[in-house]
Amino acid sequence: MQESLPQWRRTAHIMMLKGVRQAMKNQVFQSKDKNPNEISLLVSILIRYPEISSLHFDPKSRSLAFNFLVRGLIPQENLRSFRTKLSSCLDVFHQIGGDQNHKTSILSEDFNGVTRLIVAREVDTLSQHEISLIIHVIYDHFTDKLVSDYNDSILEEELLLQEEMIDSMLLDVSGASQEKDFIAYREDGRVMVFNK
């Protein structure tokens, strides 16, 4: 369906989105909310990565917890294999990038026939490329069981724009002092953000 759109319409759609984002950014900047980047970051990550069911930003630990839902209960051996695989991939990623001090935790919880995977990472050295790597490893390991809120109406240009925004907002958020504890999740095709 995306391919059938004329080029001018796709370009107009992207320009409109950029204009809306700039207006939203200006509006948020003028508001009294001291955390516009954290909120925008959570929204952009959930828009870009439909595999993430929710996010939790904890200002005390300066961490971002990515929550994924996997259909069914995952056997412990499969979970150990996944943790080892993700840890190895992240270790190599950080060795290449020269960051030996990354802090990542990988947890799981079972709930009514669904497994929730929680990957928590301190935000100060997190990058969009690392988020993408986490998503790819999870998708590769749990392929058809991973719950995803994929929306095929989002254009590829929009996804690339979201990636650029995520990188920019991660830079803004890293090192800045935050006070509020935010949770973002999906509901009926929308992204909801709440102050915990």
Order of alpha helices (4+ residues) and beta strands (2+ residues): alpha-alpha-beta-beta-alpha-beta-beta-alpha-alpha-beta-beta
